[in-house]
Amino acid sequence: MRIVMFILLLTCFITAGCTKNEILMTSEQTKTIGNPTAQEVLRMDPNANVFMCKDTIYKAGIPWVDELKLTKDIQVTEITQQSNNGKAFKNGTANKLVVGTKIFRVKERNDILIAETEREDIRLYQLVEG
């Protein structure tokens, strides 16, 4: 009988502890729900090469993305504005790519774009939450 009571009591403590952690995690997560903004990315990495397309930030210089074998597909947009102010970002804005740079989709993945520059093609990875 003592063992059964001990197991029931232990189960209650474990369940209560897990529920408390879930509540804490949920309230912490509400602070960071959503995709990162240009302002957040540039605050964490002031030298980041970022671009905004369809209300989503894309970032260049991610090693594993640069190693992928990708095929450039159709042009989806181009850089229309350049800004170092993350708050000023809107679709078509980049901080390092120059105005007029053409942006292409890739055939193999939906989360990578390629910027075509005079020097080289630059791969941009979509930064999404989740």
Secondary structure, DSSP 8 states (H G I E B T S, - for coil): -HHHHHHHHHHHHHHHHHHHHHHHHHHHHTTS-S---HHHHHHH-TT--EEEETTEEEEE--HHHHTS---EEEEEEE--EE-S-GGG--TTEESSS-TT-EEEEESS-SSEEEEE-SS-EEEEEE----
